[in-house]
């Protein structure tokens, strides 16, 4: 019998924690509850959890710092942040810390469960034996180990930058809209009032293009972005 996916929920509000545990168990997940960051980090690093869901405001540490600390030791553990703060700056802080997704309170439980399935599916895309080296011109990306190299230079990317680059590498030459990037990389609906997609495009461009003569990542004004792997592409 296949075991249920194990999820760590970090929430200091007992009522909310109990509600999340009941709903997620009904959705066929095994749930472990941690009520503070210290307890959560211990569980995340010692238990075989497949996803961590953390509130942003915790009694002993900010959820963003918890995310950063866990990702430092366990970079392949997906993390979904829950918060009452939904502005662009807060989202960027979470993504910079390594969060894979961001859900603003209050939210519908069905939306949370849909986000969970999307994150787990993305992390399971790369199966043993599947091609993991993605290339574009002189850039090589190891999708299994999240390592990037352009020419002889190794490039360090954050988890979210890696996910963004990976999506472009899976669709070379295709013009991709901000809406598609928001939905496929961040699993969120695109809000025209925020610019987090543009911000991350700039982050990525500075790392993979700035110091190289051939530019790979291009902007199509009013349409989106495209990764060009051939200098002859229009």
GIDA-V654260 format. One line per field, one symbol per residue. phi: phi as a letter, one per 30 degrees, with the letter a starting at -180 (. if undefined). Layout:
phi->???
//
This chain:
phi->.dddecccccaddedddddddddddddibdbccbcadddddddecccddcaccbddccdcadedddedddddcbdcddbcccadccdeeddddddddjdcabbcddbddddedddddddddddcddcejdecccbbhccbbcddchcbbbiccdcccdedddddddddddbdicdcddddddddcchbddcddcbdddddddeddddcbecbdddccbcceiclbbcccbdddd
//
